[in-house]
């Protein structure tokens, strides 16, 4: 009897904890129940890949900067930000909140330093997101070898190998049957969907 009570107590505690963990996501003011990315957003918030905005919303439609996207990617992959951080790019001060994230991602190979700058405040393009994802998974060299592979997207003129990999791995879709919109920007809800595919 005591053993049964212990088992029931554990099950009840597990259910309560699960409810507590899911609570923050359900309270997001701008994510309706029928929103296409609701499940991905809820899971990302529960897993602390994303944090709600100060007004209690998720920030649906808000385009992400390169630093913000990289921070979410690092959280998803379980990469801890370097502390204290060291500057690896000319335009990333060691005092910025994302400095440790950028250094960690650089050390892991998710980003490179070809011209010495990272452009942390620039909005991230879909093409750049594809590159970061593929490099983070360690497939950068493979992407370089498949630059000539065909894609169904007619608007991809550069970075072909990375987009082929991101699309082939199921991490990113096109914006239509024939378009990838490589220069388009990634919104928070789109990034949530990408991270759940990566997860």
C-alpha positions as CSV (number, residue, x, y, z in Angstrom):
1,X,0.0,0.0,0.0
2,X,2.8,2.4,0.9
3,X,4.6,1.6,-2.3
4,X,1.4,2.4,-4.3
5,X,1.1,5.7,-2.5
6,X,4.7,6.6,-3.3
7,X,4.1,5.8,-7.0
8,X,0.9,7.8,-7.1
9,X,2.7,10.7,-5.3
10,X,5.5,10.6,-7.9
11,X,3.0,10.6,-10.8
12,X,1.1,13.6,-9.3
13,X,4.3,15.5,-8.7
14,X,5.4,14.8,-12.3
15,X,2.1,16.1,-13.6
16,X,2.3,19.2,-11.5
17,X,5.8,19.9,-12.7
18,X,4.9,19.4,-16.3
19,X,2.0,21.9,-15.9
20,X,4.3,24.4,-14.3
21,X,6.9,24.1,-17.1
22,X,4.3,24.6,-19.8
23,X,2.6,27.6,-18.0
24,X,4.8,30.4,-19.4
25,X,4.2,29.4,-23.0
26,X,0.4,29.3,-22.7
27,X,0.3,32.8,-21.4
28,X,1.8,34.4,-24.5
29,X,-0.5,37.2,-25.5
30,X,0.1,37.2,-29.3
31,X,0.0,33.5,-29.9
32,X,-3.6,32.3,-30.6
33,X,-4.5,28.7,-30.2
34,X,-4.8,28.1,-34.0
35,X,-1.5,29.9,-34.9
36,X,0.6,27.8,-37.2
37,X,3.7,27.8,-35.0
38,X,2.0,27.7,-31.6
39,X,3.3,24.2,-30.7
40,X,6.8,25.1,-31.7
41,X,6.7,28.4,-29.8
42,X,5.3,26.8,-26.7
43,X,8.0,24.1,-26.7
44,X,10.8,26.6,-27.4
45,X,9.7,28.8,-24.5
46,X,9.3,25.8,-22.2
47,X,12.8,24.6,-23.1
48,X,14.1,28.2,-22.6
49,X,15.4,28.5,-26.2
50,X,13.3,31.7,-26.4
51,X,12.1,34.1,-23.6
52,X,8.9,36.1,-23.8
53,X,9.1,39.8,-24.5
54,X,8.7,42.2,-21.5
55,X,5.1,42.8,-22.4
56,X,4.2,39.1,-22.1
57,X,4.1,38.5,-25.8
58,X,6.3,36.2,-27.9
59,X,7.1,38.8,-30.5
60,X,5.3,37.2,-33.4
61,X,6.4,38.8,-36.7
62,X,9.5,40.3,-35.1
63,X,12.6,39.8,-37.3
64,X,15.7,38.5,-35.5
65,X,19.2,39.9,-35.5
66,X,22.2,37.7,-36.2
67,X,23.1,37.8,-32.5
68,X,19.6,36.8,-31.4
69,X,19.4,33.9,-33.8
70,X,22.8,32.7,-32.8
71,X,21.9,32.9,-29.1
72,X,18.8,30.7,-29.7
73,X,20.8,28.3,-31.8
74,X,23.4,27.9,-29.0
75,X,20.7,27.3,-26.4
76,X,19.1,24.6,-28.6
77,X,22.4,22.8,-29.1
78,X,23.3,23.1,-25.4
79,X,26.4,25.3,-26.0
80,X,27.2,27.4,-22.9
81,X,28.4,30.9,-23.6
82,X,32.0,31.5,-22.9
83,X,32.5,33.4,-19.6
84,X,34.3,35.7,-19.5
85,X,34.1,36.2,-23.2
86,X,37.0,37.2,-25.5
87,X,36.6,39.3,-28.6
88,X,36.8,37.3,-31.8
89,X,35.3,39.9,-34.1
90,X,36.1,43.6,-34.4
91,X,32.4,44.6,-34.0
92,X,31.6,42.4,-30.9
93,X,32.5,44.1,-27.7
94,X,33.3,41.8,-24.7
95,X,30.7,43.8,-22.7
96,X,27.7,42.9,-25.0
97,X,25.2,40.4,-23.7
98,X,25.9,38.2,-26.8
99,X,29.7,38.2,-26.7
100,X,30.0,34.8,-25.0
101,X,27.5,33.3,-27.4
102,X,29.3,34.6,-30.4
103,X,32.7,33.3,-29.1
104,X,31.2,29.9,-28.3
105,X,29.6,29.6,-31.8
106,X,32.8,30.7,-33.4
107,X,34.8,28.1,-31.5
108,X,32.2,25.4,-32.5
109,X,32.5,26.4,-36.1
110,X,28.9,27.7,-36.5
111,X,30.2,31.1,-37.7
112,X,33.4,32.1,-39.4
113,X,35.6,35.2,-39.5
114,X,36.4,36.0,-43.1
115,X,36.5,39.8,-42.8
116,X,36.8,40.2,-39.0
117,X,33.2,41.4,-38.5
118,X,30.1,39.6,-37.3
119,X,27.4,42.3,-37.8
120,X,25.5,41.3,-34.6
121,X,22.8,43.9,-35.0
122,X,22.0,43.1,-38.7
123,X,18.8,41.2,-39.3
124,X,19.6,37.6,-40.2
125,X,18.7,36.5,-43.7
126,X,17.4,33.1,-44.5
127,X,20.6,32.3,-46.4
128,X,22.7,33.2,-43.3
129,X,20.5,31.1,-41.0
130,X,21.0,28.1,-43.3
131,X,24.8,28.6,-43.2
132,X,24.8,28.8,-39.4
133,X,22.6,25.8,-39.0
134,X,24.7,23.6,-41.3
135,X,28.0,24.7,-39.9
136,X,26.7,24.2,-36.3
137,X,26.0,20.6,-37.2
138,X,29.5,20.1,-38.6
139,X,28.4,19.8,-42.3
140,X,30.2,22.9,-43.6
141,X,32.7,21.0,-45.6
142,X,30.0,18.8,-47.2
143,X,28.0,21.9,-48.1
144,X,31.1,23.3,-49.9
145,X,31.3,20.1,-52.0
146,X,27.7,20.2,-53.1
147,X,27.5,23.8,-54.4
148,X,26.4,22.5,-57.8
149,X,23.5,20.4,-56.6
150,X,20.1,21.5,-57.9
151,X,17.3,22.9,-55.8
152,X,13.6,23.5,-56.6
153,X,14.1,27.2,-55.7
154,X,14.8,29.5,-58.7
155,X,15.9,32.4,-56.5
156,X,19.0,30.8,-55.0
157,X,22.1,32.3,-56.7
158,X,24.6,32.0,-53.9
159,X,25.3,29.8,-50.8
160,X,23.7,26.9,-52.7
161,X,25.4,24.1,-50.8
162,X,24.3,25.3,-47.4
163,X,20.7,25.9,-48.5
164,X,20.7,22.4,-50.1
165,X,21.8,20.9,-46.8
166,X,19.3,23.0,-44.6
167,X,16.5,22.0,-47.0
168,X,17.6,18.4,-47.4
169,X,17.9,17.9,-43.6
170,X,14.3,19.3,-43.2
171,X,15.4,22.3,-41.1
172,X,14.2,25.0,-43.5
173,X,11.5,25.0,-46.2
174,X,11.0,27.3,-49.1
175,X,8.7,30.3,-48.9
176,X,6.9,28.8,-51.9
177,X,7.3,25.8,-54.2
178,X,9.9,27.6,-56.3
179,X,11.3,30.2,-53.9
180,X,13.5,30.1,-50.9
181,X,13.8,33.9,-50.4
182,X,17.5,33.8,-49.4
183,X,17.6,37.5,-48.7
184,X,14.4,37.5,-46.6
185,X,14.7,37.8,-42.9
186,X,13.9,35.2,-40.2
187,X,11.1,36.0,-37.7
188,X,10.9,34.7,-34.2
189,X,8.2,32.2,-35.0
190,X,10.1,30.9,-38.0
191,X,13.2,30.5,-35.9
192,X,11.1,28.6,-33.3
193,X,9.9,26.2,-36.0
194,X,13.5,25.7,-37.2
195,X,14.8,25.0,-33.7
196,X,12.2,22.4,-33.0
197,X,13.1,20.6,-36.2
198,X,16.7,20.8,-35.1
199,X,15.8,19.7,-31.6
